[in-house]
Amino acid sequence: MRASFQPRHFKPSWPSSSSAAPENCPARFSKLPQVAWLTMVLCITAAAGKAYAAEADTAITPMAAVEQQNATELAFARRAFAERRPDLACAMLKDTPPVDDTEAERMLLLGRCSSATHDRVQAELYYRRAIALAPADATPKIELAGLYLAMGRQGDAAPLLGQAADASEGQARTDLDLLASRLRPNDPVSASLNSKDKPWAVQLYAGLTWDDNTNAGPVSRSVPAVIGGIPVTFDLLQESMPRESAGAALGLNGSYALRLDDRFSLLFQAGWFGTGYFDRQDYNNDSTTLATALVYSHQAWSASLQPNVRYTRLDGRLQETTPGIVGRVARAISDTVSLTATAGYAKRTVHTDSTRNADAWQGGVGAIAQLAPDLQVGGEYLLQREQAQAAVYSRRLSGPSAYLQYRIRPDLLLGANFSYTDVHYDQTMPLFTQPRTDRQVVSSLSALWDISRYAGRNMVVRAQYTHIDNPSNIAYGYFRRNMASLGVQMQF
């Protein structure tokens, strides 16, 4: 209930006993006894308005009185929300708002407090109304996108972030960048961040790299074996031992998103990455990947079907060609947790040794959790079967992987990755008594520092360290490797 103002002439004066509670307090506060102090303040304000009207000497219009009351309620609602009382803020504002220049702000604040009280369906309606009332304001778009991300609706969040990108500055720009970073990793839907005016994105990386085992040499020169049932030991050539070298790396990635309708879109991707070593040019390598994805996104569901092909070269010679197709499904089961499932097939052609040509099938399940606005974790368990042309190279791979991303500041993102893979070959290789078995452990740490404010062009400094430990029952397959890189990444 609003305080009743009548257009009269008055001489301003406060009630002689403003500390007394007015008799007719707003009914909507009767259910909130724990916040009696704020209710009292609002009641006193209403009583003061009545006192003004009763002693009026100066004319005020009904509209001016309504605007005064509206401004008072907004001020108290802002205060309640700031003091972490979204329930009280919503209670103050849920009366039918007046049609004036504060309605957009009222809708925005109602969206915030409804979201905070987990009434997200209603919050979405309020945010949509705020966007309609103030289409040039980026804030309601950014906040609604954040709501969608919390609900697992990345496909709905991405277009809003794209619409807000051009109009954002200051704190809104910081919020936009933070929300954009929360789009699920390895999910083609994230490419929809591009607006309709800019459906493409290009990323360039250049940096330095160091590798203490460019050739994946074994930890020992001695290799136990068996010839004619007699145990023997081979001494490997020094050239086969680990070779250390520094080098330079260059990468280029591009994507183009084509939205078909509200649920489907096409995503085209291409990437090239190459490494050139200063001391070991014979191990210079590069890879090229081309992919197209049909992406579906609706409410808590997203899915993609992605044909792709990958080419790898070593020392300028084509080593492998691997076309394939991957399907992925993600389902948000709560505001912070999503489940994923993947399945795929690839046909690997090894141009230097046709006996290693193989068909590969892969499947996996995983989960992603947004533990806090700045902390995301995820994990996956993968199974892979490779059927090679020569049975001795056929193998089974299985194991878990996990990652963590923590944004300690809006411009600094830290990451950690870990994976463990069991590798079992089907048949025994010549000179050995049992099939090869590997246990590969890969761990890495990374940091992304956004220096756009200093250098422009969406520039990021990227640093990464990776350690690989690959124990094997076959001595020449047991290797360790450490790699480090530092470079600059630009987004266009």
Backbone hydrogen bonds, N-H to C=O, Kabsch-Sander energy under -0.5 kcal/mol:
donor,donor_aa,acceptor,acceptor_aa,energy
5,F,3,A,-0.6
8,R,6,Q,-1.0
9,H,56,A,-0.6
10,F,56,A,-2.8
11,K,55,E,-3.1
18,S,15,P,-0.6
20,A,17,S,-1.3
25,C,23,E,-0.9
29,F,26,P,-1.6
30,S,27,A,-1.8
32,L,29,F,-1.9
35,V,32,L,-1.8
36,A,33,P,-1.1
38,L,35,V,-0.6
39,T,35,V,-1.9
40,M,36,A,-2.8
41,V,37,W,-1.7
42,L,38,L,-2.1
43,C,39,T,-2.6
44,I,40,M,-2.8
45,T,41,V,-2.1
46,A,42,L,-2.2
47,A,43,C,-2.6
48,A,44,I,-2.6
49,G,45,T,-1.9
50,K,46,A,-2.0
51,A,47,A,-2.4
52,Y,48,A,-2.4
53,A,49,G,-2.1
54,A,50,K,-2.7
55,E,51,A,-2.0
56,A,53,A,-1.2
65,A,61,T,-2.0
66,V,62,P,-2.3
67,E,63,M,-2.6
68,Q,64,A,-2.2
69,Q,65,A,-2.4
70,N,66,V,-2.8
71,A,67,E,-2.6
72,T,68,Q,-2.0
73,E,69,Q,-2.4
74,L,70,N,-2.4
75,A,71,A,-2.2
76,F,72,T,-2.2
77,A,73,E,-2.5
78,R,74,L,-2.7
79,R,75,A,-1.9
80,A,76,F,-2.6
81,F,77,A,-2.5
82,A,78,R,-2.5
83,E,79,R,-1.6
84,R,81,F,-1.7
85,R,80,A,-2.4
89,A,85,R,-2.1
90,C,86,P,-2.5
91,A,87,D,-1.9
92,M,88,L,-1.9
93,L,89,A,-1.1
94,K,90,C,-1.3
100,D,98,P,-1.4
103,E,100,D,-1.8
106,R,102,T,-2.3
107,M,103,E,-2.5
108,L,104,A,-2.2
109,L,105,E,-2.4
110,L,106,R,-2.4
111,G,107,M,-2.3
112,R,108,L,-2.0
113,C,109,L,-2.6
114,S,110,L,-2.4
115,S,111,G,-2.1
116,A,112,R,-2.3
117,T,113,C,-1.4
118,H,115,S,-1.6
119,D,114,S,-2.7
120,R,118,H,-1.2
123,A,119,D,-2.1
124,E,120,R,-2.2
125,L,121,V,-1.4
126,Y,122,Q,-2.2
127,Y,123,A,-2.7
128,R,124,E,-2.5
129,R,125,L,-2.1
130,A,126,Y,-2.4
131,I,127,Y,-2.4
132,A,128,R,-2.1
133,L,129,R,-2.1
134,A,130,A,-2.0
137,D,134,A,-1.7
138,A,136,A,-0.5
141,K,137,D,-0.5
142,I,138,A,-2.4
143,E,139,T,-2.6
144,L,140,P,-2.3
145,A,141,K,-2.2
146,G,142,I,-2.1
147,L,143,E,-1.9
148,Y,144,L,-2.5
149,L,145,A,-2.4
150,A,146,G,-2.1
151,M,147,L,-1.3
152,G,149,L,-1.3
153,R,148,Y,-3.1
154,Q,152,G,-1.0
156,D,153,R,-0.7
157,A,153,R,-1.7
158,A,154,Q,-2.5
160,L,156,D,-0.8
161,L,157,A,-2.0
162,G,158,A,-2.1
163,Q,159,P,-2.4
164,A,160,L,-2.0
165,A,161,L,-1.0
166,D,162,G,-0.6
168,S,164,A,-0.8
168,S,165,A,-0.8
172,A,169,E,-1.2
174,T,170,G,-1.6
175,D,171,Q,-2.6
176,L,172,A,-2.3
177,D,173,R,-2.4
178,L,174,T,-2.1
179,L,175,D,-2.4
180,A,176,L,-2.7
181,S,177,D,-1.7
182,R,178,L,-0.6
182,R,179,L,-1.1
183,L,180,A,-1.2
187,D,184,R,-0.9
190,S,187,D,-2.4
191,A,188,P,-1.6
192,S,189,V,-2.1
193,L,190,S,-1.7
194,N,191,A,-1.7
198,K,195,S,-0.8
201,A,255,S,-2.1
203,Q,253,N,-3.1
204,L,490,M,-2.6
205,Y,251,G,-2.8
206,A,488,V,-2.0
207,G,249,A,-2.3
208,L,486,L,-2.7
209,T,247,G,-2.5
210,W,484,A,-2.6
211,D,245,S,-2.4
212,D,482,N,-2.1
214,T,243,R,-2.7
216,A,213,N,-1.6
219,V,478,Y,-2.5
223,V,234,F,-2.7
225,A,232,V,-2.9
226,V,431,L,-2.4
227,I,230,I,-2.6
230,I,227,I,-1.8
232,V,225,A,-2.8
234,F,223,V,-2.6
236,L,221,R,-2.7
236,L,234,F,-0.6
240,S,237,L,-1.5
241,M,238,Q,-1.6
245,S,211,D,-2.6
247,G,209,T,-2.7
248,A,276,G,-2.6
249,A,207,G,-2.8
250,L,274,G,-2.2
251,G,205,Y,-2.7
252,L,272,W,-2.8
253,N,203,Q,-2.7
254,G,270,A,-2.7
255,S,201,A,-2.3
256,Y,268,F,-2.2
257,A,199,P,-2.5
258,L,266,L,-3.1
259,R,257,A,-0.5
260,L,264,F,-2.0
261,D,264,F,-2.0
265,S,295,V,-2.0
266,L,258,L,-3.0
267,L,293,A,-2.6
268,F,256,Y,-2.7
269,Q,291,A,-2.9
270,A,254,G,-2.2
271,G,289,T,-2.5
272,W,252,L,-2.5
273,F,287,S,-2.2
274,G,250,L,-2.7
275,T,285,N,-3.0
276,G,248,A,-2.7
278,F,246,A,-3.1
279,D,246,A,-0.6
283,Y,280,R,-2.1
284,N,281,Q,-1.7
285,N,275,T,-2.0
286,D,313,R,-1.5
287,S,273,F,-2.4
288,T,311,Y,-2.6
289,T,271,G,-2.8
290,L,309,V,-2.4
291,A,269,Q,-2.5
292,T,307,P,-2.2
293,A,267,L,-2.8
294,L,305,L,-2.3
295,V,265,S,-3.1
295,V,293,A,-0.6
296,Y,303,A,-3.3
297,S,263,R,-2.0
298,H,301,W,-2.6
301,W,298,H,-2.6
302,S,330,A,-2.1
303,A,296,Y,-2.7
304,S,328,R,-2.4
305,L,294,L,-1.8
306,Q,326,V,-3.2
308,N,324,G,-2.7
309,V,290,L,-2.3
310,R,322,T,-1.1
311,Y,288,T,-2.7
312,T,320,E,-2.1
313,R,286,D,-2.8
314,L,317,R,-2.4
315,D,284,N,-3.6
317,R,314,L,-1.8
319,Q,312,T,-3.1
320,E,312,T,-1.3
321,T,349,T,-1.9
322,T,310,R,-2.8
324,G,308,N,-2.8
325,I,345,Y,-2.5
326,V,306,Q,-1.9
327,G,343,A,-3.3
328,R,304,S,-2.5
329,V,341,A,-2.4
330,A,302,S,-3.1
331,R,339,L,-2.7
332,A,300,A,-2.3
333,I,331,R,-0.6
333,I,337,V,-1.9
334,S,337,V,-1.4
338,S,368,I,-2.8
339,L,331,R,-3.0
340,T,366,G,-2.4
341,A,329,V,-2.2
342,T,364,G,-2.5
343,A,327,G,-2.0
344,G,362,Q,-2.7
345,Y,325,I,-2.3
346,A,360,A,-2.4
347,K,323,P,-2.6
348,R,346,A,-0.6
348,R,358,A,-2.8
349,T,321,T,-2.4
350,V,348,R,-0.5
351,H,319,Q,-2.5
351,H,349,T,-0.8
352,T,319,Q,-0.6
353,D,350,V,-0.9
356,R,353,D,-1.9
357,N,354,S,-1.5
358,A,348,R,-2.0
359,D,387,Q,-2.0
360,A,346,A,-3.1
361,W,385,R,-2.5
362,Q,344,G,-2.5
363,G,383,L,-2.3
364,G,342,T,-2.2
365,V,381,Y,-1.6
366,G,340,T,-2.3
367,A,379,G,-2.2
368,I,338,S,-2.7
369,A,377,V,-3.0
370,Q,336,T,-3.0
371,L,369,A,-1.1
371,L,375,L,-0.8
372,A,375,L,-1.7
375,L,372,A,-1.4
376,Q,405,Q,-2.6
377,V,369,A,-2.5
378,G,403,Y,-2.0
379,G,367,A,-2.5
380,E,401,S,-2.5
381,Y,365,V,-2.8
382,L,399,G,-2.3
383,L,363,G,-2.9
384,Q,397,L,-3.0
385,R,361,W,-2.5
386,E,395,R,-2.6
387,Q,359,D,-3.0
387,Q,385,R,-0.5
388,A,386,E,-0.8
389,Q,357,N,-2.7
390,A,355,T,-2.2
391,A,389,Q,-0.6
393,Y,390,A,-2.5
394,S,391,A,-1.3
395,R,386,E,-1.8
396,R,424,H,-2.5
397,L,384,Q,-2.9
398,S,422,D,-1.7
399,G,382,L,-1.7
401,S,380,E,-2.3
402,A,418,F,-2.9
403,Y,378,G,-2.5
404,L,416,A,-2.3
405,Q,376,Q,-2.9
406,Y,414,L,-2.8
407,R,374,D,-2.6
408,I,406,Y,-0.9
408,I,412,L,-0.9
409,R,412,L,-1.4
412,L,409,R,-1.7
413,L,448,L,-2.6
414,L,406,Y,-2.8
415,G,446,S,-2.5
416,A,404,L,-2.2
417,N,444,S,-2.3
418,F,402,A,-2.5
419,S,442,V,-2.3
420,Y,400,P,-2.5
421,T,440,Q,-2.6
422,D,398,S,-3.4
423,V,438,D,-2.4
424,H,396,R,-2.5
425,Y,436,R,-2.3
426,D,394,S,-2.4
432,F,429,M,-1.7
436,R,427,Q,-0.6
438,D,423,V,-2.4
439,R,471,P,-2.2
440,Q,421,T,-2.3
441,V,439,R,-0.5
441,V,469,D,-2.9
442,V,419,S,-2.3
443,S,467,H,-2.3
444,S,417,N,-2.2
445,L,465,Y,-2.3
446,S,415,G,-2.4
447,A,463,A,-2.3
448,L,413,L,-2.7
449,W,461,V,-2.7
450,D,411,D,-2.8
450,D,448,L,-0.6
451,I,449,W,-0.6
451,I,459,M,-2.2
454,Y,451,I,-1.3
455,A,451,I,-2.9
456,G,452,S,-2.2
459,M,456,G,-0.8
460,V,489,Q,-3.0
461,V,449,W,-2.9
462,R,460,V,-0.5
462,R,487,G,-2.7
463,A,447,A,-2.3
464,Q,485,S,-2.2
465,Y,445,L,-2.6
466,T,483,M,-3.0
467,H,443,S,-3.0
468,I,481,R,-3.0
469,D,441,V,-2.6
470,N,479,F,-2.6
473,N,437,T,-1.6
475,A,473,N,-0.6
477,G,474,I,-2.3
478,Y,475,A,-1.6
479,F,470,N,-1.2
479,F,477,G,-0.9
481,R,468,I,-2.4
483,M,466,T,-2.7
484,A,210,W,-2.3
485,S,464,Q,-2.4
486,L,208,L,-2.2
487,G,462,R,-2.4
488,V,206,A,-2.8
489,Q,460,V,-3.5
490,M,204,L,-2.9
491,Q,457,R,-1.0
491,Q,458,N,-0.8
492,F,202,V,-3.3
